[in-house]
Amino acid sequence: MLKLINLHAYYGKSHVLHGVSFEVRPGEIVALLGRNGSGRSTTAKAITGLVECRGSILWKNAEIVGKKAYQIAHLGLGYVPENRDIFPTLTVRQNLLLGQKGSGKGSRWSFDDMYRLFPSLRERQHTEAGVLSGGEQQMLTLCRTLMGDPDLIIIDEPTEGLAPKIVELVGQYLQTLKARSVSVLLIEQKLTIAMAISDRALVMGHGRIVFDGTPGSLRADAGIRKEWLEV
């Protein structure tokens, strides 16, 4: 479904990704792990057309390197950034409506689906998004991306700074995506949730993939965890 081949990415003259290659298959949750500065967020931005890159990114066997971010989104790739990016002066429902693809007809997702996933959004659907708590804003960002009916969602640090109860809800959300055949590339610091829900784990270090395997094989590889993940 999504395949990166020898991908390099840059911020100006700064060379951040050094030949990254991996794939995400249909209906799969893949965790992209690594310390801060390892290149995980840059990988997400490269896939979604937000940073300069060279190499190859195939989406359903079609090359997307060089396409604009909005063109990539229209192809069915969703992106939930780390900074949440809600529209603070619009209501919860208006934020969700902005995420909707076209008229929403034929989509796998509806407003009612979003409210079932996160009931507090139903209660606050007419509230301006800017007054929501951090956890509620994260819920809203996740749901707004889903309203675009993507086939794959890239989610950057969805549990950062959230209370344990909200982290549990985010985990349930990710499992719901898998049940509806939406693939997920999950960038996450919390190994517990990433290892619990992922089919496969990738580890990044210094802009390269240094491990690609099952969560079980990563648990068993103390050397990789010590060198690239543990503080």
Secondary structure, DSSP 8 states (H G I E B T S, - for coil): -EEEEEEEEEETTEEEEEEEEEEE-TT-EEEEE--TTSSHHHHHHHHTT-SEEEEEEEETTEE-TT--HHHHHHTTEEEE-TT----TTSBHHHHHHHH--TT-TT-S--HHHHHHHSHHHHHTTTSBGGGS-HHHHHHHHHHHHHTT--SEEEEE-TTTT--HHHHHHHHHHHHHHHHTT-EEEEE-S-HHHHHHH-SEEEEEETTEEEEEE-HHHHHH-HHHHHHHT--
